[in-house]
Amino acid sequence: MKMSFAHDIGVVAAASIVSIGVNWKSFEEQGKTLQKHQHIIQDQGNIIARQGERLTSLEGALARYNDRAQSARDLQTDDSPFQRDANNNWLTADESALFIFTKGIVVGEFNDACTYGNAVLSVERKDQWNGIGNCPSGDGSVTFGGNNVASGVGSTVTGGIYNKVGVYGPYSTVTGGQKNQVDGGSSSISGGQGNYIYGIWSSVSGGKNNYIYSFAEYSSIVGGSNHKVYGPHSTVTGGFSHQVDGAYSSISGGANNHIFPDASYSSILGGSSHYIYAEYGTSALLRLNSTNSTNAQMIPNHHSEERIRSLEDHSPFNCTETLCTSEDKHFLFTEGVVIGKINPHCDYGRGTLSVDFGKRKKGTNCPQKSGSVTFGQSSTAKTMASFKYKREKE
C-alpha cells in the first residue's frame, strides 16, 4: 500500500516537471514572437515619421504655391502695373508711369558665367550659346548681338558676335562686326573684324586687323586692312598695311606706306611703299617719293596757300617753270632714286638707282636687291650691290 502511494507521488511529480518544461518552452516562443512584434511596431513608427516629414514638405510647397497664386491674383487687381490685352499679352496699365530696374534687365539668354553690372541691359536669343553669351559687366553697360562683352562703365556692344569693350574702355562702343575690341575710353569701332583700339577718343569705321595704339588719341582708321596708327591726331583712310607714327599725319590710300615718328604734319595720298621721315613731308603720289617736296608738280591742287608756302620754305630746291636747282649740299635718298619712269612690276630694293626711259609710258628696269643699279632698258639686278646695263636690241 505504501509502495503504491509513493509510486503515485513519483508519477505526479514527473508529470509536473514535464508540464513545467513544456510551459517554459511555450513562454520562450511567445517572448520571441513578442520581440518580433516590437520590431514591426518600430518599423511602422519610422514609416509614419517619414510620412510626416513628407507631409510637412508638401504643406510648405502648398504654402509657396498659394503665395505665388496670390501674387498672380494681385497682379490682376486694379493696383497691378500690368493688364491683359485681347491676345492675352501683358501690357502696362499706366502708359505714363516709369519702370525702374535698379539691377538691370536680361532679355532672352542669362549668362551663368557673367558677373552682371548694375543698371545693365542685355538682349540675346535664348539657348543660342548654351548659357555662355552676352555679358554687360560694366555698370550702365548694354550688350546686344551674340557672345559680346561690355566691361567698361557706360559702354555698349550693340551688335555682331565676339566683340568686347574692356574695363579700360569707359563710354566706348562696338556697333557690329566680329572679334573687335576697344580698350580706350570714349572710342568706337563701327564694324569689320579683328580691329583694336587702345587709344582714347579714337575710332575704326571698318576693315580688318586694324590697330590704334595707346598714345594715338583722337586718331581714326576709316577702312582697309592691317593698318597701325601710333601717332595722335592721325588718320588712315584706306588701302593696305599702312603705318602712321607721326602726329597730325595721314595716309589716304595705296599699300605699305609709312610715316615715321619725326614726320609730324605729313601726308601720303596714295601709291605704294612711300616713306616720309621729316616734318611737313609732302603728299606722295608716285613710288619712292620720300622726304620733302621736290618740285611744284608734287604739290596737290587742294593744298591751301599757307600749306604751299610751308612746303616752299622747307624745300631744298629753287624751281622755275622748267628747271629746279638745289643748294650746294648733299642729298640723302634712303629708299632710292628713279630717273625716268617707274616699272610697276618691279619690287625695288632699298638704296637703289634706276635710270629708265621706259617703253610705252612704263619703266622696264628693275633693281630688285638693295644697293643695286640699273641703266638702259629691261635691265634687272637680282644680286645685292650689283650693276646691270642692257641695250635694246636694234
C-alpha positions in Angstrom: 0.0 0.0 0.0 2.8 2.4 0.9 4.7 1.4 -2.2 1.7 2.3 -4.4 1.3 5.7 -2.8 4.9 6.5 -3.3 4.7 5.4 -6.8 1.7 7.6 -7.4 3.5 10.6 -5.9 6.5 10.0 -8.2 4.3 9.8 -11.2 2.6 13.0 -10.3 5.9 14.7 -9.7 7.3 13.6 -13.0 4.2 14.7 -14.8 4.5 18.1 -13.1 8.1 18.5 -14.2 7.3 17.6 -17.8 4.4 20.1 -17.7 6.7 22.9 -16.4 9.2 22.2 -19.2 6.6 22.3 -21.8 5.2 25.6 -20.4 8.7 27.2 -20.3 9.3 26.4 -23.9 5.9 27.9 -24.8 6.8 31.0 -22.8 10.2 31.3 -24.6 8.5 31.1 -28.0 5.9 33.6 -27.0 8.7 36.0 -25.9 10.4 35.7 -29.3 7.1 36.4 -31.1 6.6 39.5 -28.9 10.1 40.7 -29.8 9.2 40.4 -33.5 6.1 42.4 -33.0 8.1 45.1 -31.2 10.4 45.4 -34.3 7.4 45.5 -36.6 5.9 48.3 -34.5 9.2 50.2 -34.5 9.5 49.9 -38.3 5.9 51.1 -38.7 6.7 54.1 -36.4 9.7 55.0 -38.7 7.5 54.8 -41.7 4.9 57.1 -40.1 7.7 59.6 -39.1 8.9 59.7 -42.8 5.3 60.2 -44.0 5.0 63.1 -41.5 8.2 64.7 -42.9 6.8 64.4 -46.5 3.5 65.8 -45.3 5.3 68.8 -43.8 7.3 69.3 -47.1 4.1 69.1 -49.1 2.5 71.7 -46.8 5.4 74.0 -47.3 5.2 73.6 -51.1 1.4 74.2 -51.0 2.0 77.4 -49.0 4.5 78.7 -51.5 2.2 77.8 -54.3 -0.6 79.7 -52.6 1.7 82.7 -52.2 2.5 82.7 -55.9 -1.1 82.2 -56.7 -2.0 85.2 -54.5 0.8 87.2 -56.2 -0.6 86.4 -59.6 -4.1 87.4 -58.4 -2.6 90.6 -57.0 -1.2 91.4 -60.5 -4.7 91.2 -61.9 -6.2 93.6 -59.4 -6.7 97.3 -60.0 -3.3 98.1 -58.3 -1.3 95.9 -60.8 1.0 97.8 -63.2 0.0 95.2 -65.9 -3.1 94.1 -67.7 -4.0 91.6 -70.4 -4.9 92.6 -74.0 -7.3 90.8 -76.3 -4.5 88.3 -77.3 -3.7 87.6 -73.6 -0.4 89.5 -73.8 0.7 91.7 -70.8 0.5 95.4 -71.2 1.4 98.3 -68.9 -1.7 99.6 -67.1 -0.4 103.2 -66.9 1.4 104.4 -70.0 2.7 107.5 -68.2 4.5 105.5 -65.5 8.2 104.6 -65.5 9.5 101.2 -64.6 12.7 101.3 -62.6 15.0 98.3 -62.6 18.0 99.2 -60.4 19.9 96.0 -61.2 19.1 95.6 -64.8 17.2 93.6 -67.4 18.2 90.4 -69.3 16.0 89.6 -72.3 16.5 86.0 -73.6 19.7 84.2 -72.5 21.1 84.5 -69.0 24.9 84.1 -68.9 25.8 81.9 -65.9 29.5 82.9 -66.3 28.8 86.7 -66.3 29.1 89.0 -63.3 26.4 91.4 -64.3 26.9 95.1 -63.5 24.3 97.5 -62.1 21.7 99.1 -64.3 22.5 96.9 -67.3 20.6 95.7 -70.3 21.3 92.5 -72.3 19.3 91.1 -75.3 20.2 87.8 -76.7 18.4 84.9 -78.3 17.7 82.2 -75.7 19.7 78.9 -76.0 22.0 80.5 -78.6 25.2 80.0 -76.6 24.1 77.4 -74.0 24.3 79.8 -71.1 27.5 81.5 -72.1 26.5 84.6 -74.1 26.4 88.4 -73.7 27.9 89.9 -70.5 27.3 93.5 -69.6 29.6 93.5 -66.6 30.3 97.3 -66.5 27.8 99.5 -64.6 25.4 101.1 -67.0 26.5 98.9 -69.9 24.5 97.4 -72.8 25.0 94.2 -74.9 23.1 93.1 -77.9 24.1 90.5 -80.6 25.8 87.3 -79.5 28.6 86.5 -77.0 29.5 90.1 -76.6 31.1 91.7 -73.5 30.8 95.3 -72.3 33.1 95.7 -69.2 33.7 99.5 -69.3 31.4 101.8 -67.4 28.7 103.1 -69.7 30.0 101.0 -72.6 27.9 99.4 -75.3 28.2 96.5 -77.7 25.1 96.7 -79.9 25.6 94.0 -82.5 27.8 91.4 -84.0 29.5 88.5 -82.3 32.6 88.0 -80.0 33.0 91.8 -79.7 34.3 93.4 -76.5 34.7 96.7 -74.7 37.3 96.2 -71.9 37.4 97.7 -68.5 39.7 100.4 -69.8 37.1 101.4 -72.4 34.6 103.5 -70.4 31.9 105.1 -72.5 33.1 103.3 -75.6 31.1 101.3 -78.1 31.3 98.5 -80.7 28.4 98.7 -83.2 28.9 95.4 -85.1 31.3 93.0 -86.8 33.1 90.3 -85.0 36.2 89.9 -82.7 36.6 93.7 -82.4 37.9 95.1 -79.1 38.1 98.6 -77.6 40.3 99.3 -74.6 40.4 103.1 -74.9 38.0 105.5 -73.3 35.3 107.2 -75.4 36.3 105.3 -78.6 34.3 103.3 -81.1 34.5 100.5 -83.7 31.7 100.5 -86.2 32.3 97.1 -87.8 34.7 94.9 -89.5 36.8 92.1 -88.0 39.7 91.9 -85.7 40.1 95.6 -85.1 41.6 97.0 -81.9 41.6 100.5 -80.2 43.8 101.2 -77.3 43.8 105.0 -77.6 41.2 107.4 -76.2 38.8 109.4 -78.3 39.5 107.3 -81.4 37.6 105.3 -84.0 37.8 102.5 -86.5 34.9 102.5 -89.1 35.6 99.1 -90.6 38.1 96.9 -92.3 40.1 94.1 -90.8 43.1 93.8 -88.4 43.5 97.5 -87.9 45.1 98.9 -84.7 45.1 102.3 -83.0 47.6 102.2 -80.1 47.6 103.8 -76.7 49.3 107.1 -77.5 47.2 107.7 -80.6 44.4 109.7 -79.1 42.0 111.5 -81.5 43.0 109.1 -84.3 41.0 107.2 -86.8 41.1 104.4 -89.4 38.3 104.5 -91.9 38.8 101.2 -93.7 41.2 98.8 -95.4 43.3 96.2 -93.5 46.4 95.7 -91.5 46.9 99.4 -90.6 48.7 100.7 -87.5 48.4 104.1 -86.0 50.8 105.2 -83.3 50.6 109.0 -83.7 48.0 111.2 -82.1 45.5 113.1 -84.3 46.3 110.9 -87.2 44.3 109.1 -89.9 44.4 106.2 -92.3 41.6 106.4 -94.8 42.0 103.0 -96.6 44.3 100.7 -98.5 46.6 98.0 -97.1 49.2 97.8 -94.5 49.9 101.4 -93.7 51.7 102.7 -90.6 51.5 106.2 -89.1 53.9 107.0 -86.3 53.9 110.8 -86.7 51.4 113.1 -85.1 48.8 115.1 -87.1 49.5 112.9 -90.2 47.5 110.9 -92.7 47.7 108.2 -95.3 44.8 108.2 -97.7 45.3 105.0 -99.7 47.6 102.7 -101.5 49.7 100.0 -99.9 52.7 99.6 -97.5 53.1 103.4 -96.9 54.8 104.6 -93.7 55.1 108.0 -91.9 57.9 107.8 -89.4 57.8 109.3 -85.8 59.6 112.5 -86.6 57.4 113.2 -89.6 54.6 115.1 -87.9 52.2 117.1 -90.1 52.8 114.8 -93.0 50.6 113.0 -95.5 50.6 110.4 -98.3 47.8 110.4 -100.8 48.3 107.0 -102.4 50.7 104.7 -104.2 52.8 102.1 -102.6 55.9 101.9 -100.4 56.2 105.6 -99.7 58.2 106.7 -96.7 58.3 110.1 -95.0 60.9 110.8 -92.3 60.8 114.5 -91.6 58.2 117.0 -90.6 55.9 118.6 -93.1 56.5 115.7 -95.5 54.9 116.1 -98.9 51.9 114.1 -100.1 53.5 111.4 -102.2 51.7 110.2 -105.3 54.5 108.2 -107.1 56.6 105.4 -105.6 59.8 106.3 -103.9 58.9 109.9 -103.3 60.0 110.5 -99.8 61.5 113.3 -97.7 60.4 116.9 -98.5 59.0 118.4 -101.7 60.9 118.1 -104.9 59.1 120.3 -107.4 55.9 122.3 -107.8 54.1 119.5 -109.6 54.2 117.3 -106.4 52.1 119.8 -104.5 48.4 118.8 -104.9 46.0 121.4 -106.1 43.8 121.1 -103.0 46.5 122.4 -100.6 45.9 125.8 -99.2 48.3 128.7 -100.0 49.6 128.5 -96.5 50.5 124.9 -97.0 52.2 125.6 -100.3 54.3 128.4 -98.7 55.3 126.0 -95.9 56.4 123.4 -98.5 58.4 126.1 -100.4 60.0 127.3 -97.2 61.2 123.8 -96.4 62.1 122.8 -100.0 65.8 122.4 -100.8 65.1 123.4 -104.4 64.6 126.7 -106.3 62.3 126.0 -109.2 61.3 127.8 -112.3 58.7 126.6 -114.8 61.0 124.1 -116.4 64.0 123.6 -114.1 64.9 123.2 -110.4 68.3 123.9 -108.9 69.4 122.9 -105.5 71.5 124.2 -102.7 75.2 123.2 -102.5 74.5 120.3 -100.2 74.4 116.5 -100.2 71.1 114.8 -100.7 70.2 111.6 -98.8 67.7 109.2 -100.5 67.5 106.3 -98.1 65.0 104.4 -100.2 66.4 105.0 -103.7 66.1 107.1 -106.8 64.3 106.5 -110.1 65.2 108.8 -113.0 62.7 108.5 -115.8 59.8 106.0 -115.4 58.6 103.6 -112.7 58.4 99.9 -113.5 55.0 99.0 -112.0 56.0 95.3 -111.9 59.3 95.8 -110.0 59.7 95.3 -106.3 62.5 97.9 -105.9 65.2 97.2 -103.3 66.4 99.8 -100.8 69.2 102.2 -101.6 68.8 101.6 -105.4 69.3 103.7 -108.5 67.5 103.3 -111.8 67.8 105.3 -115.0 64.9 104.2 -117.0 63.5 106.0 -120.1 60.9 103.2 -120.3 58.7 101.8 -123.0 55.1 102.5 -123.7 55.0 105.0 -120.8 56.2 102.4 -118.3 59.6 101.7 -116.9 61.3 98.4 -117.8 64.4 98.3 -115.5 64.2 96.6 -112.1 66.9 97.0 -109.3 65.5 94.3 -107.0 68.3 94.0 -104.5 69.5 96.6 -102.0 72.3 98.7 -103.3 71.8 97.7 -107.0 71.8 99.9 -110.1 70.1 99.5 -113.4 70.6 101.5 -116.6 69.4 101.0 -120.2 66.2 99.1 -120.9 64.8 95.8 -119.5 67.7 95.6 -117.0 67.2 93.5 -113.8 69.6 93.5 -110.9 68.9 90.4 -108.7 72.1 90.5 -106.8 72.9 92.8 -103.9 75.1 95.8 -104.8 75.1 94.7 -108.5 75.1 96.8 -111.7 73.1 95.9 -114.8 73.1 97.7 -118.2 71.2 96.3 -121.1 70.9 97.8 -124.5 67.7 97.5 -126.5 68.1 95.2 -129.5 68.1 97.0 -132.8 
